[in-house]
Amino acid sequence: MFVKDKYRYKKAIGPENLIALFVFVLVFVLLGTQISGIDLLRSMFTIAYDLLMNTVFYIMAVAVLAGAFAGVLTEFGIVALINRLLSPLMWPVYRLPGAAAVGIVTTFLSDNPAILTLCDDKRYRSYFKKYQLPALTNLGTSFGMGLIVIIFILSLKARPDDSMGLAIVCGVIGAMLGSVVSTRLMIRRTRKLFGTVAESDETREETPDVSIMDYREVRVGSVPRRLMDALMEGGASGVKVGLSVIPGVLVICTLVIILTNKPDDMHAGVGLLPWIGEKLDFILMPVFGFSTPDALSVPLTALGSAGAALGLLPGLYESGKVAANDIAVFTAMCMCWSGYLSTHVAMMDALEHRELSGAAIGSHTIGGLVAGISANWLFRLLLLIM
């Protein structure tokens, strides 16, 4: 293998070809022992179509409305107000400057990569020491798609005996606790590498010399025009989010459903994840409080795509396989993990610290587990008190 013009090259034929072919054939042979190849392909295409028509477009509708709502909050200064209120908490909680609160708000209202837009701003980077910048990946990912996750779960038709509002509140608190653990672990790592004195590099594009903590950018025009522009542009950003989740939902969710369903289900599968869940039941039940082994599929899917994880929720909830305590755990883990395996490397690369991708992923894995565990036990404790 060699590198030329930032591209990596390998020999056309080598060990990787044979290993990949062997693994590919082995997977299909193992799946074929549980379900025929024709049934497997039929299930895959049918599941993908159902997800596209009944889930993806629903998520897109939620994302459009959430984006429009977020656009109005940003345009008329509510986000700036929240940022000002959160700023004094950032150093004692996260060991980050108050400007990091902007990252929390922007990723919560949109998705993980929104933190990179801020980091492209020279003024924003100037608030951070060199050791603090890589930790923004963990902080932003902990709150990515937060608003969309909350609104989507609220849109589920709750059963009369399920405290859905309480579950969501506990889930958000769990995600916050997970974010603290993930970010502090990452900072502990970067502080050893860079020390606490070095300033962040300032090689990014020059921007106007205006403090983003003291001033906010607004659109030109009257209040009604600004309102309509914020609604339309925010809704358009929701369309982009809805389109961006299509590959994750169709690919990851289809695979998870195939691994979750049994051969005699309407969409035939191999039943692997419930089998694993049953074997780990002695751990999952006391730690996460899952009602059934099928619930394991949601946090596992959230590793790759929060949108795909949300796509599993309606079917699981309507079939009675998950309850309110599971919703609390799902809220926490879908927010905190929110597809970090598919975004962390790219985000660290954009921050020019790709060598720290492994440390970021390891820290965030622990943070996500803490989020789920704390949401479960907080929900159970509040139910006892209430």
Secondary structure, DSSP 4 states (H G I P E B T S, - for coil): -EEETTEEE--SSSHHHHHHHHHHHHHHHHHHTTS-HHHHHHHHHHHHHHHIIIIIHHHHHHHHHHHHHHHHHHHTTHHHHHHHHHHHHHHHHHS--TTHHHHHHHHHHS-TTHHHHHHT-HHHHTTSBTTTTTHHHHHHHHHTTHHHHHHHHHTS---TT--HHHHHHHHHHHHHHHHHHHHHHHHHHHHHHHTTTPBPP--SPP--S--TTT-----SS-HHHHHHHHHHHHHHHHHHHHHHTHHIIIIIIHHHHHHHS-TTSSS----HHHHHHHHTHHHHHHHH--SSGGGGHHHHHHTT-HHHHHHHHHHHHHTTS--HHHHHHHHHHHHHHTTHHHHHHHHHHHTT-GGGHHHHHHHHHHHHHHHHHHHHHHHHHHHHH-
